[in-house]
Amino acid sequence: MSTALVTGASAGIGEAFCRMLGQKGINLVIVSRDQGRLESHADKWRRDFGIEVEVLAADLANNDQIVAVENRLRDESRPIDVLINNAGFGIKESFLASTLADEVQLVDVLVKAPMRLMHAVLPLMKEQGSGTIINVSSVATWLTSGTYSASKSYLTVLSESLHVELTGSGVQVTALCPGFTHTEFHERARMRMGGLPEFMWLKADEVVAQAWADSQAGKALSIPGNQYRILSTLARYAPRPWVRRMGVKIRIKQRKK
């Protein structure tokens, strides 16, 4: 039976990935800082899906704790077949108003953590000739919204690079680039989202289903929702001055109370 390790598994897209994988009979290693919430989910998923669920509480911005996750990924006696790099958070304040500590923590979680976890698991996946990695990025990849979009751009580009490098190896790497999704993400960051029209919101279960289908189809990028496929195309090919202004305007609206 296959095993998946999911970071940021306690809520939102990470939780949706766990439920989707559990329904497919895939065992889980679930990672987040909230051990109590993880334990509650683990009990439910063991009952509902009849799978094994291993709880690994870790703060991916903490070096000692991320090492424990890396060691789990390197364990040849209990190989990981699926890695979902989902853990992340946002910062409400602009770069000029935020603290350096917050900015560094964001880079640690959104950039360094998925890079380190992929570096830990890929040798074993290559050796066994199979594996799936889905990196939860964002349509912010193609915008200019501070450190968050810069970090997501890194993750998307690295995913695309590995997708090509691993061609023919049996290992698939996909960058999932959703738009605004109904989760706790914006609430935790205290971002103002009330003015966003409902048609711009995605559902986590639908995002996850699309990501899995695209990954299994061998796609390098997964962009759920027609509205975001159009937006991402515009952002990639429109004049950069327009893209820069749009990214800044979105961030200003999110910061308003």
C-alpha positions as CSV (number, residue, x, y, z in Angstrom):
1,M,0.0,0.0,0.0
2,S,1.3,3.5,-0.9
3,T,2.1,6.1,1.7
4,A,1.8,9.9,1.3
5,L,3.4,12.6,3.4
6,V,1.4,15.9,3.5
7,T,2.6,19.1,5.1
8,G,0.1,21.6,6.4
9,A,-2.2,18.7,6.9
10,S,-4.4,20.1,9.7
11,A,-6.6,22.4,7.6
12,G,-7.5,23.8,4.2
13,I,-5.9,22.3,1.0
14,G,-3.6,20.0,3.0
15,E,-6.6,18.5,4.9
16,A,-8.5,18.1,1.6
17,F,-5.5,16.3,0.1
18,C,-5.4,13.9,3.1
19,R,-9.1,13.1,2.7
20,M,-8.7,12.5,-1.0
21,L,-5.7,10.3,-0.6
22,G,-7.3,8.4,2.3
23,Q,-10.4,7.7,0.2
24,K,-8.0,6.1,-2.3
25,G,-6.6,3.8,0.4
26,I,-3.3,5.6,0.6
27,N,-1.6,5.6,4.1
28,L,-0.8,9.0,5.5
29,V,2.0,10.8,7.3
30,I,0.5,14.1,8.4
31,V,2.6,17.1,9.3
32,S,1.8,20.5,10.9
33,R,2.5,22.4,14.0
34,D,-0.9,21.6,15.6
35,Q,-0.5,18.2,17.1
36,G,-3.9,18.2,18.8
37,R,-5.7,18.8,15.5
38,L,-3.5,16.2,13.7
39,E,-4.4,13.6,16.3
40,S,-8.1,14.3,15.9
41,H,-7.9,14.0,12.1
42,A,-5.8,10.9,12.4
43,D,-8.4,9.1,14.5
44,K,-11.2,10.0,12.1
45,W,-9.3,9.0,9.0
46,R,-8.3,5.7,10.5
47,R,-11.9,5.0,11.2
48,D,-13.3,6.4,7.9
49,F,-10.8,5.0,5.5
50,G,-9.2,2.0,7.2
51,I,-5.7,3.3,6.6
52,E,-2.6,3.9,8.7
53,V,-2.1,7.5,9.8
54,E,1.2,8.6,11.3
55,V,1.3,12.0,13.1
56,L,4.4,14.1,12.8
57,A,4.1,17.4,14.5
58,A,6.7,19.9,13.2
59,D,7.3,23.5,12.6
60,L,8.9,23.7,9.2
61,A,10.6,27.0,10.1
62,N,12.5,25.2,12.9
63,N,15.6,23.4,11.7
64,D,15.6,20.6,14.3
65,Q,12.0,19.9,13.5
66,I,12.3,19.9,9.7
67,V,15.2,17.5,10.1
68,A,12.8,15.0,11.6
69,V,10.6,15.3,8.5
70,E,13.6,14.9,6.2
71,N,14.6,11.8,8.1
72,R,11.1,10.3,7.7
73,L,11.3,10.9,4.0
74,R,14.7,9.2,3.8
75,D,13.5,6.1,5.6
76,E,14.0,3.3,3.1
77,S,12.2,0.8,5.3
78,R,9.0,2.9,5.1
79,P,9.2,4.6,1.7
80,I,7.1,7.7,0.9
81,D,5.4,7.4,-2.5
82,V,3.6,10.8,-2.5
83,L,4.8,14.1,-1.2
84,I,2.4,17.0,-0.9
85,N,4.3,20.2,0.0
86,N,1.4,22.3,1.2
87,A,2.4,24.1,4.4
88,G,2.4,27.9,4.1
89,F,1.1,31.2,5.4
90,G,0.7,34.8,4.3
91,I,1.8,38.2,5.7
92,K,-0.8,41.0,5.7
93,E,1.7,43.8,6.0
94,S,3.7,45.2,3.1
95,F,7.4,44.4,2.9
96,L,8.2,47.8,4.3
97,A,5.9,47.4,7.3
98,S,6.5,43.8,8.2
99,T,9.1,42.5,10.6
100,L,12.2,40.8,9.2
101,A,11.5,37.8,11.4
102,D,8.1,37.3,9.7
103,E,9.7,37.6,6.2
104,V,12.5,35.2,7.0
105,Q,10.0,32.7,8.5
106,L,7.9,32.9,5.3
107,V,10.9,32.1,3.1
108,D,11.8,29.3,5.5
109,V,8.4,27.7,5.1
110,L,7.5,28.5,1.5
111,V,10.9,28.1,-0.1
112,K,13.4,26.3,2.0
113,A,11.1,23.6,3.5
114,P,9.7,22.2,0.2
115,M,13.2,22.4,-1.4
116,R,14.7,20.4,1.5
117,L,11.9,17.9,1.6
118,M,12.1,17.2,-2.1
119,H,15.9,16.9,-1.9
120,A,15.4,14.3,0.9
121,V,12.8,12.1,-0.9
122,L,13.8,12.3,-4.5
123,P,16.8,9.9,-4.4
124,L,14.6,7.1,-3.0
125,M,11.8,7.9,-5.5
126,K,14.3,7.8,-8.4
127,E,15.7,4.5,-7.1
128,Q,12.3,2.8,-6.9
129,G,11.3,4.3,-10.2
130,S,8.1,5.9,-9.1
131,G,6.8,8.7,-7.0
132,T,4.5,11.8,-7.0
133,I,5.3,15.2,-5.7
134,I,2.7,18.0,-5.7
135,N,4.0,21.4,-4.6
136,V,1.2,23.8,-3.6
137,S,2.1,27.1,-5.2
138,S,-0.2,29.8,-6.3
139,V,-1.3,32.0,-9.2
140,A,0.6,34.7,-7.2
141,T,3.6,33.0,-8.9
142,W,3.0,35.4,-11.9
143,L,2.1,38.5,-9.9
144,T,4.2,41.0,-7.9
145,S,2.9,40.7,-4.3
146,G,5.9,40.9,-2.1
147,T,7.8,38.0,-0.6
148,Y,4.8,35.7,-0.9
149,S,4.6,35.8,-4.7
150,A,8.4,35.7,-5.0
151,S,8.4,32.6,-2.9
152,K,5.7,30.9,-4.9
153,S,7.5,31.8,-8.1
154,Y,10.6,30.0,-6.8
155,L,8.5,26.9,-6.0
156,T,6.8,26.9,-9.4
157,V,10.0,27.3,-11.3
158,L,11.8,24.6,-9.3
159,S,8.8,22.3,-9.8
160,E,8.9,22.9,-13.6
161,S,12.6,22.3,-13.7
162,L,12.4,19.0,-11.8
163,H,9.4,17.9,-13.9
164,V,11.7,18.1,-17.0
165,E,14.8,16.7,-15.3
166,L,12.8,13.6,-14.1
167,T,11.3,12.8,-17.4
168,G,11.3,9.1,-18.0
169,S,12.2,8.3,-14.3
170,G,8.7,7.4,-13.2
171,V,8.7,10.3,-10.8
172,Q,6.2,13.1,-11.4
173,V,6.5,16.7,-10.1
174,T,3.6,19.1,-10.5
175,A,3.2,22.7,-9.2
176,L,-0.4,23.4,-8.1
177,C,-1.2,27.0,-8.7
178,P,-4.7,27.8,-7.3
179,G,-6.3,31.2,-6.9
180,F,-8.4,32.3,-3.9
181,T,-9.6,29.2,-2.1
182,H,-12.1,28.8,0.8
183,T,-9.7,27.8,3.7
184,E,-8.4,29.4,6.9
185,F,-5.4,31.0,5.0
186,H,-6.6,34.5,4.7
187,E,-8.3,34.6,8.1
188,R,-5.1,33.5,9.8
189,A,-3.2,36.3,8.0
190,R,-6.0,38.8,8.9
191,M,-6.4,39.8,5.3
192,R,-9.5,41.6,4.1
193,M,-11.3,39.4,1.6
194,G,-15.0,40.4,1.9
195,G,-15.0,42.4,-1.4
196,L,-13.9,39.5,-3.5
197,P,-16.8,38.2,-5.7
198,E,-17.9,34.7,-5.0
199,F,-17.1,33.4,-8.5
200,M,-13.5,34.1,-7.8
201,W,-13.5,31.6,-4.9
202,L,-12.5,27.9,-5.3
203,K,-13.4,25.0,-3.1
204,A,-10.5,23.1,-1.6
205,D,-11.9,19.6,-2.6
206,E,-12.2,20.7,-6.2
207,V,-8.7,22.2,-6.2
208,V,-7.2,18.9,-4.8
209,A,-9.2,16.7,-7.3
210,Q,-7.9,18.8,-10.2
211,A,-4.3,18.8,-8.9
212,W,-4.3,15.0,-8.6
213,A,-5.8,14.5,-12.0
214,D,-3.3,16.8,-13.6
215,S,-0.4,15.2,-11.8
216,Q,-1.5,11.7,-12.8
217,A,-1.8,13.0,-16.4
218,G,1.9,14.1,-16.3
219,K,1.3,17.8,-16.3
220,A,3.9,20.2,-14.9
221,L,1.4,22.8,-13.9
222,S,-2.1,22.5,-12.4
223,I,-4.2,25.7,-12.5
224,P,-7.8,24.9,-11.2
225,G,-10.7,27.1,-12.4
226,N,-11.2,28.7,-15.8
227,Q,-11.1,32.1,-14.2
228,Y,-7.5,31.5,-12.9
229,R,-6.3,29.9,-16.1
230,I,-7.3,33.1,-17.9
231,L,-5.8,35.3,-15.2
232,S,-2.5,33.4,-15.1
233,T,-2.3,33.6,-18.9
234,L,-2.8,37.3,-18.8
235,A,-0.2,37.7,-16.0
236,R,2.4,35.7,-17.9
237,Y,2.0,37.5,-21.2
238,A,0.7,41.0,-20.4
239,P,3.1,43.9,-20.2
240,R,5.0,43.8,-16.9
241,P,4.1,47.3,-15.9
242,W,0.4,46.3,-15.9
243,V,1.2,43.1,-14.0
244,R,3.2,45.0,-11.4
245,R,0.3,47.5,-10.8
246,M,-2.2,44.7,-10.6
247,G,-0.2,42.8,-8.0
248,V,0.3,45.8,-5.8
249,K,-3.4,46.8,-6.0
250,I,-4.4,43.3,-4.9
251,R,-2.1,43.5,-1.9
252,I,-3.4,46.9,-0.9
253,K,-7.0,45.7,-0.9
254,Q,-6.1,42.7,1.3
255,R,-4.4,45.0,3.9
256,K,-7.4,47.3,4.3
257,K,-9.5,46.7,7.4
